Amino acid sequence: MMNISEMSKKNQQELKRQVEQSRVFYKNLLQRNLHEEERLRERKQAIQDQLLGWIGKYDEDIGDRSKELMRLEAIIREERGRLDLLKRRFMSQEVEYIRLMAQKEAEEKRIQEEKLLLFMMNHAAVNIQRWWRRVLARKKSKKGRKGKGKGKRKK
């Protein structure tokens, strides 16, 4: 029994020592885990702050860009309205322009035809006058020859 009692005491001491070691190990592990958890929480907070900063910057940037987009879209709408107005004016003026150009072309064609006709008439007149001068020149030269030639022969 004494042996059993001593063994029991030794076992109890061993168990107490193991319990104490486990408690020390547990406290150390708990301290490390608490420090690690605190470090991770700080890191998480820093990342969340950084993310919130990025989100704020993104929202601000998107807000500015959205305002710029709306401003540009308003300008585009206004310019398209002006373009449509100018297109309508252009279409009416283009019809008038085409009519005037056709009129001008017809007038130029008429003037060109008149010039051509005048040129042809002048050319024909010059040819007729040249022919008539030759005819007169031949008559004159024939009259002079006939008169002189006949007179010499008759005498």
C-alpha angles and dihedrals in degrees: 000000000000089000091051090047091050092046089048090052091048090049090048091049090047090048090047089050091048090046090050091048089047090050092049090045089046092049092047092046090046091050092048092047092047091050091046091048091049091048091048091047090051090048090047090050091049091050091047090050090049091048091048089050091052092046091049091048091046092049091048092047093046090047091053092045091047090052090048090048092051090047091050092046089053090050090049091051090049092047092047089053090051090046091052090049091049091047091054091048090046093050092053091044091045090056089051090045092051090049092049093046091051088050091048092047091050090049092048090048090050091049091047091050090048090050090048091048091048090049091049091047092049091046091049090046091051090049091047091047091048090049091047092049090052090048090050091044090052092047091050093048091046093049092052093048096045094049096048095038095050093044094055093048095048096050 
